[in-house]
């Protein structure tokens, strides 16, 4: 089992920045993928970004150039730096963990979610 705890959400004005963090604990293996999904009200959950344990990254097109995913393997923590935020980025952001590098957008474990609201 893997437990994931997110932090860093909040309210920010358009054009602002936030950094989300997600700490993993439990049965962590050296080969893994971590990442983020988001779900806006009335919409399906959308994959946002992923990073493998060797720091190979992928992003959904809508956040490329604005969001940066990174990780600290020593702390089993993944980060999502979100810049130039737009109202359409408003959503609950969910961290996830996958026990392999394959199909990196698929989740084996989920965090509880953290709310990000972009509004003036």
GIDADA-V70103 format. One record per run of one state. SS is the DSSP state (H for helix, E for strand, - for the rest). FROM is the first residue (numbers start at 1). LEN is the number of residues. If there is no record, write none. Layout:
SS;FROM;LEN, SS;FROM;LEN
This chain:
-;1;1, E;2;6, -;8;2, E;10;3, -;13;5, E;18;9, -;27;6, E;33;7, -;40;6, E;46;7, -;53;4, E;57;3, -;60;1, H;61;3, -;64;3, E;67;6, H;73;3, -;76;1, E;77;6, -;83;4, H;87;3, -;90;1, E;91;8, -;99;10, E;109;2, -;111;3, E;114;5, -;119;2
